[in-house]
Amino acid sequence: MLEIKNVSKNFVLPKKKIKQAVNDVSFEVNPGRIYGLLGPNGAGKTTTLRIIGTIFSPSMGDVIFKGESVFGDPVAHRKRLGFISGNTGVYDRLNPKEIATYFGSLNEIPRKTIDERFERISEMLDMKDLLGKQCSKFSTGEKQKVSIARMMISDPEILILDEPTLGLDVITSRTIVDFINDSKKNGKYIILSTHIMSEAEYLCDDVGIIHKGDLKFNGTLEALHGKYPGESLEKVFFNLIGE
Amino acid sequence: MRRNIITTIFKKEVLDIFRDKRVIFSMIVIPLISFPLLLAGLTAFMQSQVEKVSRETFRISYTDDADLAMIKDVLKNADFEVNYFKTTNESYPALIKEKRVHFHIDYEKAAEETFTVYFDRSNTASDIKYGKLSKSINEYKDGRIKIELAKFNVPDNIFDIVKIKIVNIASEGKMKTMFLGMMLPYLLIILSVSGAAYPAVDLTVGEKERGTLETLLSSGATRREIVVGKYLTTVLVAVITALASLLSIVITFKMMPESSEFGAKIDFVTFLISLSAIVPITMIFSALTFAISTFSKSQKEAQSYIQPMMMFIIFPSMASFIPGFELNLKTALIPVFNISLLLKSIIMQEVKWLYFGITMGESVLLAAIFILLAFRLFDREGIIFKGE
């Protein structure tokens, strides 16, 4: 189990002002289930995800994976973690395989395994036409496929997906959604941040609704609908954030 | 820090940056073509222009016909052709200003003879021509003196009664290397520092802007491994820029004609020592530009910090031009200044190894301080995600 325990994050702004980006957030992510972190822009989703990814360290609280704090050995934690966001860029002057090989090597995956996995992943993501080409001329959707290939090359146990379908066309979004579902079937720990309620409704088993750094709801999707019967997720979301 | 991870980052960054046409252009093409073009091309062009200007017909104005006769007499043996124009005292300044004549000459005979030559000295062509004109007038003057001396039976060689003999013990080769020793340190320092600037910016704040830094930070590499891998790439690019510049300068000088004052030759050992002396400065400025770029939130901001920094480098890098300075215990401790003087002493083959060691040690220490600063900045979340 991946546990986010009482995590808070403060940023020091100019003139020594403090901004509390995340305030005492706790939730759990279980294998083979998708945890949807929902919230408007600036709610604290990305900060929370970066703390889980050990890119940020929390001001308070901890992130526990399989009983151990991920901050004890952040490198080992990041090796089993795949991170992707809608704003993730790719290296324009490298081709998809070079990018995947680079990140696989950084996670100390043997070269042979990288080659085998890349062949499988590129087939799965239908990237045949992209291979061998530098990424500079790729569309947003094609670049997102490269990002997924880069992430999957290390076969991570934990997937952190921050608005992964942002700005993508319907067909590429479908590929990403299928990939998330496949990962769920493969028992991955998945945290999905999105503001697209239909996507959350379709994909998530558990949800957390975050607003201004506070977690307003944490539980299963069924529990959320049980609490607000007959209301759409979007309506519940607006009720909870008070707008 | 794991060597395999640093190597992976280094290899990727080298592959990535060498595919960037801008880097290839600024790192290899510019240094390789700029020196032959600037030095050989410009020198040859200037020489041909000087010859062309000297061969042109001189245009001289005068006001009095009596003056013309005298001027013609003075210039009768000159190795240039002259066209004469009669004008008035009111008109000749305009003629000179409009470049219709090169000179206006007045001749006056009283107790002594006076040639007054009017010309626009800011006009390079006239200035070059004046050299030839004054030579002719001086020849006339010498002739007149001889005639006057002869009247008193004074021998011609009276002016040689006291002689000064100058013996320059420096070989011709060394004299030519002197020019190279002044110029090369400045050029090498400036080019290798600018060689470091682009990759440092691209690999740090450029990566932030392209949205790939977050991915890299979420990988199995530590921040220090990332900094070291990227830093080594920056140093490599700067060293290659320095190597290309050094090669280009040495080849250009080698290709210059023996008679030219730029015709200095550098042997292979001097070449290698010069290159080794430039490495520490690339290390310092790669680390400094790396730290500055890490601190910046955009490439534009980084450039706005780096450009003024270049101004602070220009002066100490010109140490090789300043007379009276040489590498000693004090100057060996002044950053950049020491490298400039060290390079000069290497080229002049007067290197003192103690100061070589001090300069290198001080530079490596400075580079280490800046790289530690880059480590600290890279660890700061507020800085690495500045601007979000």
Interface residues (C-beta under 8 A of the other chain):
Chain A: F11 V12 R50 G53 T54 I55 F56 S57 V75 R78 K79 L81 F83 I84 S85 N87 T88 G89 V90 Y91 D92 R93 L94 E98 Y102 F103 S105 L106 N107 E108 Q134 S147 R150 S154 I160
Chain B: N4 I5 T8 I9 K12 L15 D16 R19 D20 R210 G211 T212 E214 T215 L216 L217 S218 S219 G220 A221 T222 E381 G382
